[in-house]
Amino acid sequence: MQHSGPWYFDPFVIPFTIGVVWLFGAILYKWIGWFLGLPAEDKALVRRNFLTAKSLRATKEVVMECLIHRRIWKTNPMLGFMHMSLALGWFLLIVVGKLETSTYIHDAVNPPHVHVFFRYFFPEEPTTYVRHFNYALLMDCLLIFVLCGVGLAWGKRVYSRMMGMRRTTRHTPFDRIALTSLWLIFPLRYLAESVTCGVHDSGSFFTGGTGDLLAAAMPAGVLAAMEYPAWWAYSIVLGLFFVSMPYSRYMHIFTEVPLIFLRAYRVKSKAEGSSFDQFQIQACSRCGICLDPCPIASDLNINDIQAAYFLRDRRYGHLTSRVADTCLMCGRCAEACPVGIDQGTLRLSSRVAFARQSSLYDAPRYEFLASAEDRSEGTGRVGFFAGCMTQLTPGVMRSMEKIFAAAGVDVWWADRNGGVCCGRPMRLSGNLPAAEKMQDYNTELFRRHGITTLVTGCPICYKSFTQEYKGLKEAGIRVLHHTQYIAELIAGGRLKTSVLEASYAYHDPCELRGIHSEPRYVLSHVATLMNGESREKDGVHCCGGGLANLTLDTSAQAKIGARVVDSLLATGAETIVTSCPQCKKSLQRSAGSGRVQVRDIAEVVAEAV
């Protein structure tokens, strides 16, 4: 034993101790500020759910995602092993190290540096291994486990494709400091423990074996002279990593844990923003998994607006409107994110913040809605809301009219002769007051006409009605996309169709995520579907024409859509079918004149009626 006593102190532990105090002080400061800033309703959710089974489920998810990284394993096993070996391996080194220290030090309390630098304070193997567990062997195995992760991390920076990634994230200065420190921590620990084992002829197979090699390769005096500087180096990089962690991407290590619990309690981000956003923003590790799925990166080679960079810029307070607005909000990044960060709502709240800086925000421009003329017609309890984009594709409207007639459905037409937008385009631009005025107008319109089922031919409107119109659910109005409604008509025997002699490939619209079986069911009854068993579904490429994009010009949008057209035509289909009027226009533009016909699913069904 080199230094005895209840505290086992040596000056080289000072950098480590400073780092630990700094780290946990910064974490508590951030956490307390974010928790106190939560809206009252979110605090109430925390209080109601804390002592429930939701906390137990959240604890399980913390283990599965923060230590084992289950979602990253599903993305790529090698990438998953890299993250798990660093997270779980380091955690087990701390736990087993603490047990090892408690075995040989019977003080009720001992400072954390004792088990971190245990081999220095206990250089010679205790003779009690006959009676005690061989901790040295287990600690060596865990150190190898972690060093495997460090080696893979080095390899990932050199050749990321071995882990299925074409791109890796660019780092801030603090990221580089923290990353370099992290990469050095465990090799330096390995060196320090091996030198000590070589000097004292101790240790298990890994550090002890390396120590024997070092002792055989150099004079004893030289090896002994290396020991103290090696422990200083290990302590310094640990302290440097801990000090830089709260200001680098590695803050995610301590932020993802409360985020998991808050999400389990049903706390969510809001379009107008809240302090809960900080938990999401700082839970991003900038792992880079979200980069490759982005169509703007893969098709346009624009590589500085992706989710990782948007969250980084917002976290550090230098987000620009260009980064916030250059996004299709297709959801691919959120689908790929192993942390499950709500990218869409965070983008939206950033746009709202920029929109509030304009004098037009909440300007008195929509008061006319209070006395707007009701131009709807019909008396049915089934209502059809075309929406702006369906109005611009009249073939869809005519086809739905034919389908309703063939099924004997009395329809109330909300906006066949013109009406008010669902409000989502205004919402996506950040103008929440304008969107809310439109929502209020339409909700009252639907209530006044006694609608029980509302059908829309536009996925944009469908998403708005189902996610943003709270009054519809309160009024008991069921909202269906026209693919869902047509599927119900066919399944119920109310709509009879023939089978067309044609082959189609179906494109899943981004805004219709989660609705895949209904359109395929419908098309299977009227024609040959070439990609009926497609596994793309939510992962299918965006058409490029999403209304969420506020910056890309038509040529850029067409370039993104061309990839979709090529992949769908590769199935051998004669015609591309989609269920979104915006996608229809975008794909037709990307395909060019005469190359292929693009149709809405309603047009195909109407032909088969």
C-alpha positions in Angstrom: 0.0 0.0 0.0 1.5 3.3 -1.1 -0.6 5.8 0.9 -2.7 4.6 3.9 -5.3 6.3 6.0 -9.0 6.8 5.8 -8.8 9.1 2.7 -5.9 7.6 0.8 -5.1 11.0 -0.7 -2.4 11.9 -3.2 -2.0 15.3 -5.0 -2.5 13.6 -8.4 -6.2 13.0 -7.6 -6.9 16.8 -7.5 -7.7 17.1 -11.3 -10.1 14.2 -11.1 -11.8 15.6 -8.0 -12.1 19.1 -9.5 -13.7 17.6 -12.6 -16.2 15.6 -10.6 -17.3 18.6 -8.5 -17.6 20.8 -11.5 -19.5 18.2 -13.5 -22.2 17.4 -10.9 -22.5 21.1 -9.9 -23.2 22.0 -13.6 -25.6 19.1 -14.0 -27.6 20.1 -10.9 -27.7 23.7 -11.9 -29.0 22.8 -15.4 -31.5 20.2 -14.1 -33.0 22.4 -11.4 -33.4 25.3 -13.8 -35.1 23.1 -16.4 -37.4 21.5 -13.9 -38.4 24.8 -12.4 -39.1 26.2 -15.8 -41.6 23.4 -16.8 -45.2 24.6 -17.3 -47.5 24.0 -14.4 -49.4 21.2 -16.3 -46.1 19.4 -16.9 -45.1 19.7 -13.2 -48.5 18.2 -12.3 -47.8 15.3 -14.6 -44.6 14.6 -12.8 -46.2 14.7 -9.4 -49.1 12.4 -10.4 -46.9 9.8 -12.1 -43.7 9.7 -10.1 -44.9 7.0 -7.6 -46.5 4.8 -10.3 -45.5 1.9 -12.5 -44.4 4.4 -15.1 -41.3 5.1 -13.1 -40.4 1.4 -13.1 -40.9 1.2 -16.8 -38.8 4.3 -17.3 -36.0 2.7 -15.1 -36.1 -0.3 -17.4 -35.8 1.9 -20.5 -32.9 3.8 -18.9 -31.0 0.5 -18.6 -31.9 -0.7 -22.1 -31.2 2.6 -23.9 -28.6 4.4 -21.8 -26.4 1.4 -21.0 -27.2 -1.3 -23.5 -28.3 1.1 -26.4 -30.9 -1.3 -27.7 -32.1 1.0 -30.5 -28.6 1.6 -31.8 -28.1 -2.2 -31.9 -31.1 -2.4 -34.2 -29.5 0.2 -36.4 -26.1 -1.5 -36.7 -24.8 -4.3 -34.3 -21.2 -3.0 -34.5 -22.3 0.5 -33.7 -24.5 -0.8 -30.9 -21.6 -2.8 -29.4 -19.4 0.3 -29.6 -21.8 2.5 -27.6 -22.7 -0.3 -25.2 -19.1 -1.2 -24.4 -18.3 2.4 -23.5 -21.5 3.1 -21.5 -22.1 -0.3 -19.8 -18.4 -1.0 -19.5 -17.6 2.2 -17.8 -20.7 1.9 -15.5 -19.6 -1.6 -14.5 -16.0 -0.5 -13.9 -17.5 2.1 -11.4 -19.8 -0.4 -9.7 -17.3 -3.3 -9.5 -14.5 -0.8 -8.5 -16.7 0.4 -5.6 -17.3 -3.2 -4.5 -13.7 -3.9 -4.7 -12.8 -0.9 -2.6 -15.5 -1.8 0.0 -14.0 -5.3 0.3 -10.6 -4.0 1.4 -11.5 -0.7 3.0 -14.1 -1.1 5.8 -14.7 2.6 6.3 -18.3 3.5 6.1 -17.5 6.4 3.6 -14.6 6.8 1.3 -14.2 9.4 -1.5 -14.8 8.4 -5.1 -11.1 8.8 -6.1 -10.2 5.7 -4.0 -11.9 3.2 -6.2 -11.1 5.1 -9.4 -7.4 4.9 -8.6 -7.6 1.7 -6.5 -4.6 0.0 -8.2 -2.4 2.9 -7.2 -3.4 2.9 -3.5 -3.4 -1.0 -3.5 -0.5 -1.9 -5.8 0.2 -5.2 -4.3 -2.4 -8.0 -4.6 -4.1 -8.8 -1.2 -3.4 -12.3 0.0 -7.1 -12.7 0.7 -8.2 -13.9 -2.8 -8.7 -17.3 -1.3 -11.5 -15.9 0.7 -12.5 -13.0 -1.5 -13.7 -12.6 -5.1 -10.9 -12.0 -7.6 -11.8 -8.5 -8.5 -8.6 -7.9 -10.4 -9.6 -10.5 -13.0 -13.1 -9.0 -13.4 -11.7 -5.5 -13.6 -9.3 -6.5 -16.3 -12.1 -8.1 -18.3 -14.2 -4.9 -18.0 -11.2 -2.8 -19.0 -10.8 -4.9 -22.2 -14.5 -4.5 -22.9 -14.3 -0.7 -22.7 -11.0 -0.6 -24.7 -12.8 -2.5 -27.5 -15.3 0.3 -27.6 -12.6 2.9 -27.7 -10.9 1.1 -30.6 -14.1 0.9 -32.5 -14.7 4.7 -31.9 -11.3 5.4 -33.3 -12.1 3.2 -36.3 -15.5 4.9 -36.8 -13.8 8.3 -37.2 -11.5 6.9 -39.9 -14.0 4.7 -41.7 -17.5 5.1 -40.6 -19.0 2.9 -43.4 -17.9 -0.2 -41.4 -20.8 0.8 -39.0 -23.2 1.5 -41.8 -22.8 5.3 -41.7 -21.8 7.4 -44.8 -21.4 10.6 -42.7 -20.3 11.4 -39.2 -21.0 14.7 -37.4 -18.7 17.7 -37.3 -17.8 18.7 -33.8 -17.5 21.9 -31.8 -14.3 22.8 -29.9 -15.7 21.5 -26.6 -16.8 18.3 -28.4 -13.2 17.8 -29.6 -11.8 18.4 -26.2 -14.2 16.0 -24.6 -13.8 13.4 -27.4 -10.0 13.5 -27.2 -10.1 13.2 -23.4 -12.6 10.3 -23.6 -10.4 8.5 -26.1 -7.4 8.8 -23.8 -9.0 7.9 -20.5 -9.0 4.2 -20.7 -5.7 3.7 -22.6 -4.1 5.9 -19.9 -5.8 3.9 -17.2 -4.5 0.7 -18.8 -1.0 2.2 -19.0 -1.0 3.4 -15.4 -2.4 0.1 -13.9 0.0 -1.9 -16.1 3.1 0.1 -15.0 2.0 -0.2 -11.3 1.5 -4.0 -11.7 5.0 -4.2 -13.4 6.6 -2.3 -10.6 5.0 -4.4 -7.9 4.7 -7.7 -9.7 1.0 -7.8 -9.2 -2.3 -7.7 -11.2 -4.3 -10.1 -13.3 -3.8 -11.5 -16.7 -4.3 -8.2 -18.7 -2.7 -5.4 -16.7 -0.5 -7.8 -14.8 0.6 -9.5 -18.0 1.4 -6.1 -19.6 3.2 -5.1 -16.5 5.4 -8.2 -16.8 6.2 -7.3 -20.4 7.1 -3.8 -19.4 9.3 -5.0 -16.5 11.1 -7.3 -18.8 11.6 -4.7 -21.5 13.0 -1.8 -19.4 15.2 -1.2 -16.3 13.3 -1.3 -13.0 14.3 2.3 -12.2 12.8 3.6 -15.5 9.6 1.7 -15.0 9.2 3.0 -11.4 9.8 6.5 -12.7 6.9 6.1 -15.2 4.4 5.1 -12.5 3.6 8.5 -10.9 3.4 10.5 -14.2 1.1 7.8 -15.6 -1.4 8.3 -12.8 -1.2 12.0 -13.1 -2.0 11.8 -16.9 -4.9 9.5 -16.2 -6.3 11.9 -13.5 -5.8 14.9 -15.8 -7.8 13.5 -18.8 -10.5 12.4 -16.4 -10.8 15.8 -14.9 -10.7 17.5 -18.4 -13.5 15.2 -19.7 -15.7 15.9 -16.7 -15.2 19.7 -16.9 -15.9 19.8 -20.7 -18.8 17.3 -20.5 -21.6 19.8 -19.6 -20.6 22.0 -22.6 -20.2 19.2 -25.1 -22.3 16.6 -26.8 -21.5 14.2 -23.9 -24.0 16.1 -21.7 -26.5 13.6 -23.2 -25.1 11.0 -20.8 -26.8 12.7 -17.9 -29.7 14.3 -19.8 -31.2 11.3 -21.4 -32.1 9.8 -18.0 -34.5 12.5 -16.9 -35.8 12.8 -20.5 -36.9 9.1 -20.4 -38.7 9.6 -17.1 -40.4 12.8 -18.2 -41.6 11.1 -21.4 -42.9 8.2 -19.4 -45.0 10.8 -17.5 -46.4 12.0 -20.8 -44.5 15.4 -20.8 -44.2 16.6 -24.4 -42.7 19.4 -26.3 -45.1 22.1 -27.4 -45.2 24.2 -30.6 -44.7 27.4 -28.5 -41.7 25.9 -26.7 -41.0 25.2 -23.0 -38.1 24.3 -20.8 -38.8 20.6 -21.5 -37.2 21.3 -24.9 -33.8 21.6 -23.1 -34.0 18.0 -22.0 -34.6 16.9 -25.6 -32.0 19.2 -27.1 -29.2 18.3 -24.7 -30.1 14.6 -24.8 -28.8 14.6 -28.4 -25.4 12.8 -28.5 -24.8 13.9 -32.1 -24.1 10.3 -32.9 -24.8 11.0 -36.6 -27.3 8.3 -37.1 -29.8 10.9 -38.3 -27.6 12.3 -41.1 -27.8 9.6 -43.8 -31.6 9.3 -43.9 -32.0 13.0 -44.6 -33.0 13.5 -48.3 -31.5 17.0 -48.3 -28.1 15.5 -47.4 -28.3 12.4 -49.7 -29.8 14.1 -52.8 -28.7 17.8 -52.5 -25.4 17.4 -50.5 -26.5 20.1 -48.0 -24.9 18.8 -44.9 -25.2 21.5 -42.2 -29.0 21.6 -41.5 -29.7 18.1 -40.4 -31.2 17.3 -37.0 -27.8 16.9 -35.2 -26.7 20.4 -36.4 -30.1 22.0 -35.8 -30.1 20.7 -32.2 -26.5 21.7 -31.7 -27.1 25.3 -33.0 -30.2 25.7 -30.9 -28.4 24.4 -27.8 -25.6 26.9 -28.1 -27.8 29.8 -29.1 -26.7 30.4 -32.6 -29.5 28.8 -34.6 -30.3 30.7 -37.8 -33.6 30.7 -39.7 -31.9 29.0 -42.6 -31.1 25.9 -40.5 -34.6 26.0 -38.9 -36.4 26.4 -42.2 -34.4 24.1 -44.5 -36.2 20.9 -43.6 -38.9 18.8 -45.2 -40.1 17.5 -41.8 -40.4 14.1 -43.5 -39.7 12.5 -40.2 -36.7 10.3 -41.3 -34.4 11.8 -38.7 -36.9 11.2 -35.9 -37.4 7.7 -37.1 -33.7 7.0 -37.0 -32.9 8.9 -33.7 -32.0 6.3 -31.0 -33.0 8.8 -28.3 -36.5 9.4 -29.8 -36.1 13.2 -29.9 -39.2 15.0 -31.2 -37.5 16.7 -34.0 -40.6 18.0 -35.7 -42.0 19.9 -32.7 -38.6 21.3 -31.9 -38.2 22.6 -35.5 -41.7 24.1 -35.2 -41.0 25.9 -31.9 -37.9 27.3 -33.4 -39.8 28.6 -36.4 -42.4 30.1 -34.0 -39.6 31.9 -32.2 -38.3 33.4 -35.4 -41.9 34.2 -36.6 -42.5 36.1 -33.3 -39.8 38.6 -34.3 -41.9 39.7 -37.3 -44.5 42.4 -37.1 -46.9 40.2 -39.0 -47.0 37.6 -36.2 -50.5 37.7 -34.7 -51.4 40.6 -36.9 -55.1 41.3 -37.2 -55.5 39.7 -40.6 -57.9 36.9 -40.0 -60.8 38.6 -38.2 -62.8 38.2 -41.5 -63.2 34.5 -40.6 -65.7 35.4 -37.9 -68.1 36.5 -40.6 -66.8 34.4 -43.5 -69.5 33.0 -45.9 -70.3 29.3 -45.4 -69.9 27.9 -48.9 -70.4 24.2 -47.9 -73.1 22.1 -49.4 -74.8 18.8 -48.8 -76.6 17.4 -45.8 -74.8 14.1 -45.0 -73.2 13.2 -41.7 -70.1 12.2 -43.6 -68.1 15.3 -44.5 -65.4 15.6 -47.1 -62.7 18.2 -46.6 -60.7 18.7 -49.8 -58.1 21.1 -48.5 -56.0 23.5 -50.6 -53.9 20.9 -52.4 -56.8 18.7 -53.3 -58.5 21.9 -54.7 -55.5 22.2 -57.0 -55.9 18.6 -58.1 -59.6 18.5 -59.2 -59.3 14.9 -60.4 -59.2 13.8 -56.8 -62.4 15.7 -56.0 -64.2 14.3 -59.0 -63.1 10.8 -58.2 -64.2 11.0 -54.6 -67.6 12.3 -55.8 -67.9 9.2 -58.0 -66.8 6.8 -55.1 -69.3 8.4 -52.7 -72.1 8.0 -55.2 -71.3 4.4 -56.0 -71.3 3.5 -52.3 -74.6 5.4 -51.7 -73.1 7.8 -49.2 -74.7 11.2 -48.6 -71.9 13.7 -48.3 -71.5 17.1 -46.9 -68.9 19.0 -49.0 -67.0 21.3 -46.7 -65.0 23.2 -49.3 -66.0 22.1 -52.8 -66.9 25.7 -53.6 -64.0 27.1 -51.6 -63.3 27.3 -47.9 -60.7 27.9 -45.2 -57.4 26.1 -45.1 -56.8 23.6 -42.3 -54.1 25.9 -41.0 -51.1 23.6 -41.2 -49.1 25.6 -43.7 -49.4 28.7 -41.4 -48.4 26.5 -38.5 -45.4 25.1 -40.3 -44.2 28.6 -41.0 -44.4 29.4 -37.3 -47.5 31.6 -37.3 -49.5 29.8 -34.6 -52.1 32.5 -34.1 -53.2 32.4 -37.7 -53.3 28.6 -37.7 -55.4 28.6 -34.5 -57.9 31.0 -36.0 -58.4 28.7 -39.0 -58.7 25.7 -36.7 -61.4 27.5 -34.7 -63.3 28.4 -37.8 -63.3 24.9 -39.3 -64.1 23.2 -36.0 -67.2 25.3 -35.5 -68.2 24.7 -39.2 -68.0 20.9 -38.7 -70.0 21.1 -35.5 -72.6 23.3 -36.9 -73.4 20.8 -39.7 -73.5 17.8 -37.4 -70.7 15.9 -39.0 -69.8 12.5 -37.4 -67.2 11.3 -39.8 -64.8 13.7 -41.6 -62.9 12.4 -44.6 -60.1 14.3 -46.2 -58.1 13.6 -49.4 -55.0 15.4 -48.2 -52.6 13.8 -45.6 -51.5 17.3 -44.6 -55.1 18.1 -43.5 -55.5 14.6 -42.0 -52.4 15.2 -39.8 -53.7 18.6 -38.8 -57.2 17.4 -37.9 -55.9 14.4 -35.9 -53.0 16.1 -34.1 -53.9 19.8 -33.8 -57.7 20.0 -33.8 -58.5 19.1 -30.2 -62.1 20.2 -30.6 -62.9 17.5 -33.1 -62.3 14.7 -30.6 -64.3 16.6 -28.0 -67.2 16.8 -30.5 -67.0 13.1 -31.3 -66.0 13.6 -34.9 -64.1 10.7 -36.4 -61.4 11.8 -38.9 -60.3 9.5 -41.7 -58.0 9.8 -44.6 -59.7 8.9 -47.9 -57.5 5.7 -48.1 -58.9 4.6 -44.8 -62.5 5.4 -45.7 -62.3 3.7 -49.1 -60.9 0.6 -47.4 -63.8 0.6 -45.1 -66.3 0.9 -47.9 -64.7 -2.1 -49.8 -64.4 -4.2 -46.7 -68.0 -3.6 -45.8 -69.2 -4.5 -49.2 -70.6 -1.0 -49.9 -68.2 -0.3 -52.8 -68.0 -2.8 -55.6 -64.9 -2.6 -57.9 -63.5 -4.4 -60.9 -59.9 -5.3 -61.4 -58.0 -3.1 -63.8 -55.5 -4.5 -66.3 -52.7 -2.3 -65.0 -49.7 -2.5 -62.6 -49.0 0.1 -60.0 -46.3 1.0 -57.5 -47.4 2.8 -54.4 -45.7 5.7 -52.8 -46.2 6.3 -49.0 -46.6 10.0 -48.3 -44.5 11.4 -45.4 -47.5 13.0 -43.7 -49.4 9.7 -43.7 -46.9 7.8 -41.5 -48.3 4.8 -39.9 -51.1 4.3 -42.5 -49.8 1.6 -44.8 -52.1 -1.4 -44.9 -55.2 0.5 -46.0 -53.9 1.9 -49.3 -52.3 -1.5 -50.2 -55.6 -3.2 -49.3 -57.5 -0.9 -51.6 -55.1 -1.2 -54.5 -54.9 -5.0 -54.2 -58.7 -5.0 -55.0 -58.5 -3.0 -58.2 -55.1 -3.7 -59.8 -51.7 -5.4 -59.6 -49.6 -3.8 -56.9 -45.9 -4.3 -57.7 -44.6 -3.2 -54.3 -47.5 -4.6 -52.2 -45.1 -6.2 -49.8 -42.8 -3.2 -49.6 -40.9 -3.0 -46.4 -40.0 0.7 -46.9 -43.3 2.2 -45.7 -42.2 4.8 -43.1 -38.7 4.7 -44.5 -39.7 5.5 -48.1 -37.9 8.5 -49.6 -39.7 11.9 -49.4 -41.1 13.3 -52.7 -39.3 16.6 -52.0 -42.4 18.7 -52.1 -43.4 18.9 -48.5 -45.0 22.1 -47.3 -42.6 22.2 -44.3 -39.8 23.2 -46.6 -39.5 27.0 -46.6 -36.2 27.5 -48.5 -35.6 24.8 -51.2 -36.5 25.9 -54.8 -38.5 23.7 -57.2 -35.3 22.3 -58.9 -34.0 21.1 -55.6 -37.4 19.5 -54.8 -37.5 17.8 -58.2 -34.0 16.3 -57.6 -35.2 14.7 -54.4 -38.4 13.4 -56.0 -36.4 11.9 -58.9 -35.0 9.3 -56.6 -38.5 8.2 -55.6 -39.6 7.9 -59.2 -36.5 5.8 -60.1 -37.0 3.4 -57.2 -40.7 2.9 -57.9 -40.2 2.4 -61.6 -37.6 -0.2 -60.8 -40.4 -2.4 -59.6 -41.6 -2.7 -63.2 -44.8 -0.8 -62.5 -46.5 1.1 -65.3 -48.0 3.8 -63.1 -47.1 5.4 -59.8 -49.9 5.8 -57.3 -49.9 7.9 -54.2 -52.5 9.2 -51.8 -51.4 12.8 -51.4 -52.1 15.6 -53.9 -48.9 17.3 -53.0 -46.9 14.1 -53.6 -48.7 13.6 -56.9 -47.7 17.0 -58.2 -44.1 16.6 -56.9 -43.5 13.1 -58.4 -45.1 14.1 -61.7 -42.7 17.1 -61.9 -39.7 14.9 -61.0 -40.6 12.3 -63.5 -40.8 14.8 -66.3 -43.2 14.9 -69.2 -44.4 11.6 -70.6 -42.0 9.4 -68.6 -44.7 7.9 -66.3 -48.2 8.7 -65.1 -48.7 9.6 -61.5 -52.2 9.1 -60.1 -54.0 9.5 -56.8 -55.5 6.3 -55.3 -58.9 7.8 -55.5 -58.6 8.2 -59.2 -57.6 4.6 -59.6 -60.5 3.4 -57.5 -63.0 5.6 -59.3 -61.9 4.1 -62.6 -62.5 0.6 -61.2 -66.0 1.4 -59.9 
